[in-house]
Amino acid sequence: MRFAPLGVRNIAAVRSTWPDPKFSGGFLPVEREVGAAGFTAKWDVSYYGRSYPQASTSRGRDNPSAETIDPSVFGVEFLSSVDSYRNVERATKYGILFIAMIFAAFFLFETLAGLTIHPIQYVLVGLALALFFLVLLSLSEFAPFPAAYLLAALTAGGLIVGYCARILGERKRAGILAAELAAVYGYLYVTLQLQDFSLLMGSALLVGTLGAIMFLTRNVDWYALDKKATGAA
């Protein structure tokens, strides 16, 4: 919404329920309030602030054109701060975090439960995790972001849990992995909604994950594990 200050005194007022306005143009509002419920703004612009006169005596030769009026135009843009594509883009930035979280669980299973997980199995699980972002992007073009996110999470999570139920040896371990996936996907969704605190939330999850690994492996004798692995080889 844009206004051209063609009068001697130009007063414009806008009120809207849109929460993310961007005030732009040659003049900013003299009064404005912005909140989650919307915004109000008021402009009071004098013709002294323009580069063209209020009246001309040259019979049209100096009348303002669109090019001369445009720098003085003012108004507001209704921004869409985070749409579906932006949410998907932000979600992909946490891809490494996803892989690190699930691989950390595999690492704990190998260390504490004595399992042996082949690198190929790590790769397959990593590909399933990466598939989540592709499914999310494709579904978000046809469905609201929350529904697309849920379906993508169920698709990737189902692949991973169904596969790991066999390679982890026990359904209990697969249940633990399913709970971790649900927690990670839920945590990411909440993080995406908190625009101003997303980086803080991601950092907190990393710190928590590292702390949990350090706590759970604090009594592990790594030298004994190395000797055991060497002897088995």
C-alpha positions as CSV (number, residue, x, y, z in Angstrom):
1,M,0.0,0.0,0.0
2,R,1.6,3.2,-1.2
3,F,0.7,6.9,-1.0
4,A,1.9,9.9,-3.1
5,P,2.1,13.2,-1.1
6,L,0.5,15.4,-3.8
7,G,-1.2,17.7,-1.3
8,V,0.2,20.6,0.8
9,R,-0.3,18.4,3.9
10,N,-0.7,14.7,3.5
11,I,-2.2,12.6,6.3
12,A,-2.5,8.8,5.9
13,A,-3.5,6.3,8.6
14,V,-3.4,2.5,8.3
15,R,-4.7,-0.2,10.7
16,S,-4.4,-3.9,10.1
17,T,-4.3,-7.3,11.8
18,W,-1.1,-8.2,9.9
19,P,1.7,-8.7,12.4
20,D,4.7,-8.2,10.1
21,P,4.6,-4.8,8.4
22,K,7.5,-3.1,6.6
23,F,7.3,0.7,6.4
24,S,9.1,1.9,3.3
25,G,9.4,4.8,0.9
26,G,10.4,8.4,1.2
27,F,8.8,9.0,4.6
28,L,8.3,6.9,7.8
29,P,5.2,7.0,10.0
30,V,5.2,9.7,12.7
31,E,3.2,7.3,14.9
32,R,3.2,3.5,14.8
33,E,2.5,0.5,17.0
34,V,3.3,-3.0,16.0
35,G,2.4,-6.2,17.9
36,A,1.3,-9.8,17.5
37,A,-2.3,-8.6,17.0
38,G,-1.5,-6.2,14.2
39,F,-0.3,-2.7,13.7
40,T,-1.4,0.9,13.3
41,A,0.6,3.7,11.6
42,K,0.0,7.3,10.8
43,W,1.9,9.6,8.4
44,D,1.9,13.4,8.3
45,V,3.9,14.6,5.3
46,S,4.3,18.2,4.3
47,Y,4.9,19.3,0.7
48,Y,8.2,20.8,1.9
49,G,9.7,17.4,1.9
50,R,9.2,16.8,-1.8
51,S,11.5,17.5,-4.7
52,Y,8.6,18.9,-6.9
53,P,6.5,22.0,-6.4
54,Q,2.8,22.2,-5.4
55,A,2.0,24.3,-8.5
56,S,3.7,25.2,-11.7
57,T,3.5,28.4,-13.9
58,S,5.2,27.0,-17.0
59,R,2.1,25.6,-18.6
60,G,2.9,21.9,-17.9
61,R,6.5,21.8,-18.9
62,D,7.5,21.4,-15.2
63,N,4.6,19.3,-14.0
64,P,5.9,16.3,-12.0
65,S,6.2,13.0,-13.8
66,A,6.1,9.5,-12.4
67,E,9.9,9.5,-12.1
68,T,9.9,12.6,-9.9
69,I,7.0,11.5,-7.7
70,D,8.3,8.0,-7.1
71,P,11.0,9.0,-4.6
72,S,8.5,10.7,-2.4
73,V,6.0,7.8,-2.3
74,F,5.6,6.2,1.2
75,G,3.6,3.3,2.6
76,V,3.7,-0.2,4.0
77,E,4.4,-3.7,2.8
78,F,2.7,-6.7,4.3
79,L,5.6,-9.2,4.7
80,S,5.2,-12.9,5.0
81,S,8.0,-13.4,7.4
82,V,8.1,-17.3,7.3
83,D,6.3,-19.1,4.5
84,S,6.4,-22.8,3.7
85,Y,9.5,-22.5,1.5
86,R,11.3,-20.5,4.1
87,N,10.4,-23.0,6.8
88,V,11.8,-25.9,4.6
89,E,15.0,-23.9,4.0
90,R,15.4,-23.3,7.7
91,A,14.7,-27.0,8.4
92,T,17.5,-28.1,6.0
93,K,20.0,-26.1,8.0
94,Y,19.4,-28.6,10.8
95,G,20.1,-31.6,8.6
96,I,23.6,-32.2,10.1
97,L,22.0,-31.9,13.6
98,F,19.5,-34.6,12.7
99,I,22.1,-37.0,11.5
100,A,24.3,-36.3,14.5
101,M,21.5,-37.0,16.9
102,I,20.5,-40.4,15.4
103,F,24.1,-41.5,14.8
104,A,24.8,-40.6,18.4
105,A,22.1,-43.1,19.4
106,F,23.7,-45.7,17.2
107,F,27.1,-45.0,18.8
108,L,25.6,-45.5,22.2
109,F,24.0,-48.8,21.1
110,E,27.3,-50.0,19.8
111,T,29.2,-48.9,23.0
112,L,26.8,-49.8,25.7
113,A,24.9,-52.7,24.2
114,G,27.9,-54.3,22.3
115,L,26.2,-54.1,18.9
116,T,28.2,-53.9,15.7
117,I,26.6,-51.6,13.1
118,H,28.0,-51.7,9.6
119,P,29.0,-48.4,7.8
120,I,26.5,-49.2,5.1
121,Q,23.7,-49.3,7.7
122,Y,24.8,-45.9,8.8
123,V,24.6,-44.6,5.2
124,L,21.1,-46.1,4.7
125,V,19.8,-44.4,7.8
126,G,21.5,-41.2,6.9
127,L,19.8,-41.3,3.4
128,A,16.4,-41.8,5.1
129,L,17.0,-38.8,7.3
130,A,17.9,-36.7,4.3
131,L,14.8,-38.0,2.5
132,F,12.7,-36.2,5.2
133,F,13.7,-32.8,3.8
134,L,12.8,-33.8,0.2
135,V,9.4,-35.2,1.2
136,L,8.8,-32.0,3.3
137,L,9.6,-29.7,0.4
138,S,7.4,-31.7,-2.1
139,L,4.4,-31.9,0.3
140,S,4.6,-28.3,1.3
141,E,3.7,-27.3,-2.2
142,F,0.3,-28.9,-1.9
143,A,-0.5,-28.9,1.8
144,P,-0.1,-26.6,4.8
145,F,3.3,-26.7,6.4
146,P,2.2,-28.5,9.7
147,A,0.5,-31.3,7.7
148,A,3.4,-31.6,5.3
149,Y,5.9,-31.7,8.2
150,L,3.9,-34.4,10.0
151,L,3.6,-36.6,6.9
152,A,7.3,-36.2,6.1
153,A,8.3,-37.0,9.7
154,L,6.1,-40.2,9.6
155,T,7.6,-41.2,6.3
156,A,11.2,-40.9,7.3
157,G,10.7,-42.1,10.8
158,G,8.8,-45.2,9.6
159,L,11.6,-46.1,7.3
160,I,14.2,-45.7,10.0
161,V,12.4,-47.5,12.8
162,G,11.2,-50.3,10.5
163,Y,14.8,-50.9,9.3
164,C,16.4,-50.5,12.8
165,A,14.0,-52.9,14.4
166,R,16.0,-55.6,12.6
167,I,19.5,-54.3,12.8
168,L,19.3,-53.3,16.5
169,G,18.2,-56.8,17.5
170,E,15.5,-55.8,20.0
171,R,12.1,-54.1,19.6
172,K,12.9,-52.2,22.8
173,R,15.9,-50.5,21.2
174,A,13.8,-49.7,18.1
175,G,11.2,-48.1,20.5
176,I,13.9,-46.0,22.1
177,L,15.0,-44.9,18.6
178,A,11.4,-44.1,17.6
179,A,11.0,-42.0,20.8
180,E,14.2,-40.1,20.0
181,L,13.1,-39.4,16.4
182,A,9.7,-38.2,17.7
183,A,11.5,-35.9,20.2
184,V,13.9,-34.6,17.5
185,Y,11.2,-33.9,15.0
186,G,9.0,-32.3,17.6
187,Y,11.9,-30.1,18.8
188,L,12.7,-29.0,15.3
189,Y,9.1,-28.0,14.6
190,V,8.9,-25.9,17.8
191,T,12.3,-24.4,16.9
192,L,11.0,-23.4,13.4
193,Q,8.1,-21.6,15.0
194,L,10.4,-19.6,17.3
195,Q,12.0,-17.3,14.7
196,D,14.0,-15.2,17.1
197,F,15.3,-18.1,19.2
198,S,15.9,-20.8,16.6
199,L,19.7,-20.6,16.8
200,L,19.6,-20.7,20.6
201,M,17.3,-23.7,20.6
202,G,19.5,-25.6,18.1
203,S,22.6,-24.8,20.2
204,A,20.8,-26.0,23.4
205,L,19.9,-29.3,21.7
206,L,23.6,-29.9,20.7
207,V,24.8,-29.1,24.2
208,G,22.2,-31.5,25.6
209,T,23.1,-34.2,23.2
210,L,26.8,-34.0,24.0
211,G,26.2,-33.8,27.7
212,A,24.0,-37.0,27.5
213,I,26.7,-38.9,25.6
214,M,29.4,-37.8,28.0
215,F,27.2,-38.8,31.0
216,L,26.2,-42.2,29.6
217,T,29.7,-43.2,28.5
218,R,31.5,-41.8,31.6
219,N,32.3,-45.3,32.9
220,V,33.3,-46.8,29.6
221,D,36.8,-48.2,29.4
222,W,37.8,-47.1,25.9
223,Y,41.1,-48.9,26.0
224,A,39.4,-52.2,26.8
225,L,37.0,-51.6,23.9
226,D,40.0,-51.0,21.5
227,K,41.7,-54.2,22.7
228,K,38.5,-56.1,22.2
229,A,38.0,-54.8,18.7
230,T,41.7,-55.5,17.8
231,G,41.4,-59.1,19.2
232,A,38.2,-59.6,17.2
233,A,39.8,-58.4,14.0
